[in-house]
Amino acid sequence: MDTDLHQIIRSNQALSEEHCQYFLYQILRGLKYIHSANVLHRDLKPSKTDFMTEYVVTRWYRAPELLLNSSEYTAAIDVWSVGCIFMELMDRKPLFPGRDHVHQLRLLMEVWSSLVKF
């Protein structure tokens, strides 16, 4: 493959809602396939990835339970990452671009606290 999703997101190429939906559809199809085989990816992100690496999930796409040191890995970890990737596709910028572990949690809490007010 000559490019990855990260390069497409960062490019000046226009992305319609249909493009974003198609990319999401393809990601979810792939995820359904590996999850149906009881395999977790654990490191979904827009750039090229390696399966089952020691470092689990790039910080910006890491599920909250992993940030809180849970050692239980479920399919929900991958689904969280897909949601972050989808928002990045739509906005052309990362949803939670934490500088470090603590900043990542702070960004998540800001969003959650604003949702609780509704």
N, C-alpha and C positions, 0 to 999 in steps of 0.2 A: 504494500500500500504506500503510495507516494505522500500521503498526508494523514493527519489525524484530526479528530474533532477540535482539539485545542487550536490548531492552526486555522481551522475554518472559523472558529469563534473570534479569533484575534484578527482575521483578515478584514478587508474593507468590503468583501463580497456581501451583498444584501441577502438577508435570510428572512423569508416570509414565514408566516405562522405555519404554512403547510410544510416548509422545510423542517422547521423545529418539530412538528408533529411526526414527520417521517423519521427523523433521527431518533426521537423518543421511542417510536414504534420499533425500530430496529434494535435499539438497546434493550427494550423490554422483551422482545422475542428471544434475543440471545440469553438474557437473564433467566427467562422461563425455561429455556433449554437446559442450562447448567443446573438450575435449582431442581428441575425434574429428575436430575441424576444425583441429587443430594450433594451438590458441590456448591460451595460459597466462593464468590470471587474474592471478596474482602479488600479490594483496592481499586474500585471503579473510579475513574477520573477521565477527563476529556483527552488527556495525552496518552500516548502508548503505555500499556501496562504489562506487568509481569504477574502471572498467576502465583498465588500462595507465597508471596514474599514474606520475609520475617517482619518487616515494618508494615503493620496492618493499617491500611487506609491513609492516604494523604490527608493531612489535617483538615483542609477546607471541605472535604467530602466525608469526614468522619462522623458517624452517628453519635448522638449525645451520650448514649450508654457507654460507648468506648472512651469518650472524653472523661467519663466519671469512673473509669477503671474497671468496668465490667469485663469479665473474662468469658462471658457467654456469647458465642457468635451464632446469630440466626440470620435468616434471609432478610430480616428487617434492616440489617446493616447495609446490605446491597441496595435495598429499596430507598433508603435515606439518601445514599450517594446518587442514585438516579434522579431523585427530586432536585438535589443541588445542581446536578449537571443540566437538567432541563431548565431551571431558572437561569443558569449561566448562558444557555443558548438563547433564551428569550431576551435577557438584559445585556448580553455581551460583556458581562463582568461576573466574577465569582460572587455567590450569595453571601458566604461567610468567610472572608479572606483574613482569618486570624493570623497575627504575627507569631504567636506562640500558643501554647496550651491554654493559658489563663485568658488571653485575649479572645481566643476561639470561644470559650465558654461565655465570656462577657457578651460577645456578639449574639450568640444564641439566646441568652437571657433577655437582651434588649428586645428581640423579636417576640419572644414568649410573653414578656410582661405587657407589651402593647396589645397582644391578642387577648389577654385575660381581661382587659378593660372593656371589651365588647361583650 
